[in-house]
């Protein structure tokens, strides 16, 4: 091992080390039964800001939104497949609803978010 190797390396800001892809779930703050499921290659927080700015046609009517869930993937197709499975509102969506029951208000006495 060379003794001239420093323990810190500077990585230029334009270098992408690990590209990540995300699926995310937003819930409208004003209309809690409104849920949006999306895909992005940017951070879910950045996409939340875009949705809340009104620049996304599908969601501007129900803003403001809050991020209630996301999953990260290293493979773009895996993330897109997961988004598609959640948007079909089948078994994958039921599992998310079970996991997020208190957040969605679907536990006993909460709202019935059938989506």
C-alpha positions as a Markdown table, in Angstrom:
| # | Residue | x | y | z |
|---|---|---|---|---|
| 1 | Unk | 0.0 | 0.0 | 0.0 |
| 2 | Unk | 1.2 | 3.4 | -0.9 |
| 3 | Unk | 1.7 | 5.9 | 2.0 |
| 4 | Unk | 0.9 | 8.9 | -0.2 |
| 5 | Unk | -2.8 | 8.0 | -0.6 |
| 6 | Unk | -4.9 | 10.4 | 1.4 |
| 7 | Unk | -7.9 | 9.2 | 3.4 |
| 8 | Unk | -10.2 | 11.8 | 1.8 |
| 9 | Unk | -11.0 | 12.0 | -1.9 |
| 10 | Unk | -12.6 | 14.9 | -3.6 |
| 11 | Unk | -15.3 | 13.9 | -6.0 |
| 12 | Unk | -16.4 | 16.4 | -8.6 |
| 13 | Unk | -20.1 | 17.3 | -8.1 |
| 14 | Unk | -21.0 | 16.3 | -11.7 |
| 15 | Unk | -19.9 | 12.7 | -11.2 |
| 16 | Unk | -22.8 | 10.3 | -10.5 |
| 17 | Unk | -21.5 | 7.4 | -8.3 |
| 18 | Unk | -24.7 | 5.5 | -7.8 |
| 19 | Unk | -27.7 | 6.3 | -10.0 |
| 20 | Unk | -30.9 | 5.7 | -8.0 |
| 21 | Unk | -34.5 | 5.5 | -9.2 |
| 22 | Unk | -37.4 | 6.0 | -6.9 |
| 23 | Unk | -41.1 | 5.2 | -6.7 |
| 24 | Unk | -42.9 | 7.5 | -4.3 |
| 25 | Unk | -46.3 | 8.0 | -2.8 |
| 26 | Unk | -47.8 | 11.4 | -2.0 |
| 27 | Unk | -50.9 | 12.2 | 0.0 |
| 28 | Unk | -52.8 | 15.4 | -0.4 |
| 29 | Unk | -52.8 | 17.4 | 2.8 |
| 30 | Unk | -56.1 | 19.1 | 2.0 |
| 31 | Unk | -57.8 | 16.0 | 0.5 |
| 32 | Unk | -56.2 | 13.0 | 2.5 |
| 33 | Unk | -58.1 | 10.4 | 0.4 |
| 34 | Unk | -56.1 | 11.6 | -2.7 |
| 35 | Unk | -53.0 | 9.6 | -3.3 |
| 36 | Unk | -50.4 | 10.0 | -6.1 |
| 37 | Unk | -47.9 | 7.3 | -7.0 |
| 38 | Unk | -44.9 | 8.4 | -9.1 |
| 39 | Unk | -41.5 | 7.4 | -10.4 |
| 40 | Unk | -38.4 | 9.6 | -10.5 |
| 41 | Unk | -34.7 | 9.5 | -11.0 |
| 42 | Unk | -34.4 | 12.5 | -8.8 |
| 43 | Unk | -34.8 | 12.6 | -5.0 |
| 44 | Unk | -38.4 | 12.1 | -3.8 |
| 45 | Unk | -38.0 | 15.4 | -1.9 |
| 46 | Unk | -37.2 | 17.3 | -5.1 |
| 47 | Unk | -40.3 | 15.7 | -6.8 |
| 48 | Unk | -42.4 | 16.7 | -3.8 |
| 49 | Unk | -41.3 | 20.3 | -4.3 |
| 50 | Unk | -42.3 | 20.1 | -8.0 |
| 51 | Unk | -45.7 | 18.7 | -7.2 |
| 52 | Unk | -46.3 | 21.4 | -4.5 |
| 53 | Unk | -45.2 | 24.2 | -6.9 |
| 54 | Unk | -48.1 | 23.3 | -9.2 |
| 55 | Unk | -45.8 | 22.4 | -12.1 |
| 56 | Unk | -47.3 | 18.9 | -12.4 |
| 57 | Unk | -50.7 | 18.9 | -14.1 |
| 58 | Unk | -51.9 | 15.6 | -12.5 |
| 59 | Unk | -51.4 | 16.8 | -9.0 |
| 60 | Unk | -51.7 | 20.6 | -8.9 |
| 61 | Unk | -55.5 | 20.5 | -8.2 |
| 62 | Unk | -54.9 | 18.7 | -4.8 |
| 63 | Unk | -51.8 | 20.4 | -3.5 |
| 64 | Unk | -50.2 | 20.7 | -1.1 |
| 65 | Unk | -48.8 | 17.2 | -0.9 |
| 66 | Unk | -46.7 | 15.3 | 1.6 |
| 67 | Unk | -44.4 | 12.4 | 0.9 |
| 68 | Unk | -45.6 | 9.4 | 2.8 |
| 69 | Unk | -43.5 | 6.6 | 1.3 |
| 70 | Unk | -40.8 | 5.8 | -1.2 |
| 71 | Unk | -38.6 | 2.9 | -2.4 |
| 72 | Unk | -35.2 | 3.2 | -4.0 |
| 73 | Unk | -33.9 | 1.1 | -6.8 |
| 74 | Unk | -30.6 | 0.8 | -8.6 |
| 75 | Unk | -32.3 | -0.5 | -11.8 |
| 76 | Unk | -34.6 | 1.9 | -13.7 |
| 77 | Unk | -36.8 | -0.9 | -15.1 |
| 78 | Unk | -37.3 | -2.4 | -11.6 |
| 79 | Unk | -38.5 | 0.9 | -10.3 |
| 80 | Unk | -40.8 | 1.4 | -13.3 |
| 81 | Unk | -42.2 | -2.1 | -12.9 |
| 82 | Unk | -42.9 | -1.4 | -9.2 |
| 83 | Unk | -44.6 | 1.8 | -10.0 |
| 84 | Unk | -46.8 | 0.0 | -12.5 |
| 85 | Unk | -47.7 | -2.7 | -10.0 |
| 86 | Unk | -48.7 | -0.1 | -7.4 |
| 87 | Unk | -50.8 | 1.8 | -9.9 |
| 88 | Unk | -52.8 | -1.3 | -10.7 |
| 89 | Unk | -54.1 | -1.2 | -7.1 |
| 90 | Unk | -53.9 | -4.9 | -6.6 |
| 91 | Unk | -52.0 | -7.0 | -4.1 |
| 92 | Unk | -49.0 | -4.7 | -4.1 |
| 93 | Unk | -51.1 | -1.7 | -3.2 |
| 94 | Unk | -52.9 | -3.6 | -0.5 |
| 95 | Unk | -49.6 | -4.4 | 1.1 |
| 96 | Unk | -48.6 | -0.8 | 1.1 |
| 97 | Unk | -51.9 | 0.2 | 2.6 |
| 98 | Unk | -51.4 | -2.3 | 5.4 |
| 99 | Unk | -47.9 | -0.9 | 6.0 |
| 100 | Unk | -49.2 | 2.7 | 6.0 |
| 101 | Unk | -52.6 | 2.2 | 7.5 |
| 102 | Unk | -52.2 | 4.9 | 10.2 |
| 103 | Unk | -50.7 | 7.4 | 7.8 |
| 104 | Unk | -53.4 | 6.8 | 5.2 |
| 105 | Unk | -56.2 | 6.7 | 7.9 |
| 106 | Unk | -57.2 | 3.2 | 6.8 |
| 107 | Unk | -56.9 | 1.6 | 10.2 |
| 108 | Unk | -60.0 | 1.2 | 12.4 |
| 109 | Unk | -62.1 | 4.3 | 12.4 |
| 110 | Unk | -60.1 | 6.1 | 9.7 |
| 111 | Unk | -61.1 | 7.0 | 6.2 |
| 112 | Unk | -61.6 | 4.3 | 3.7 |
| 113 | Unk | -59.0 | 4.8 | 1.1 |
| 114 | Unk | -60.0 | 2.1 | -1.3 |
| 115 | Unk | -57.3 | 3.1 | -3.8 |
